[in-house]
Amino acid sequence: MAGLLLAAGLAAPAWAAGPAESAADHVSSRILASRCSTEALAANDGDVDPICLRTLAPGDSRRAMQRAERDRGLLAAYRDVDTLFSMRDRQIADIAAQIELARRRMVALHRELEVLRMRAEIIGGPRAEEWMDQARSRALAILAEEELIRIRRSEQALVHQRFERDARRLRMLLSAQGVQPTAQLGSPGIPIDAAPGAAAAAAALQPLASPRSPDGPLARR
């Protein structure tokens, strides 16, 4: 019986184990694996070799189409890298203007806060607590402006990073087309000095000292 099974196995047709891969098919598979693999796509920054367009997985094909769409958008929006950096500088300048407005509001709030504190501490009387409530309101507004400035500075950094990434990609696209990308412009400076009034705002949120206490205004006089 064992001999019959062995003979049957030897007599089985070659296609029973699956179609054999020809030498040409084997070489083609090796080429596709080297040019269309996930590692190859990553090494080419997402660029897809035309030979791979019919062999990509659905997710890889979708990413390739998205990258191609972004590339077309970059080339349509900017004729060179200098134009891209000019747009970056305008966006960062717009955010800087918003930061400056917030700083001016903080300065005005800080002045109002100091006046209210002086009234509460020196004039005192029945309205002292009312003035201190108003001072605390100004202090909270100052802290809100300070947070707004922090958010706007983060937006500036994100805008800068996004345009730097787009600039690198645009240089590659223009170079591939034989177009001179032009020289790179310097990165704009983003001032990060401390916002005014924050310390006074924090102090205004503390309890009011008695006028005749060791820390009160009358004791200092």
Beta strands, then each sheet from edge to edge (+ up, - down):
end
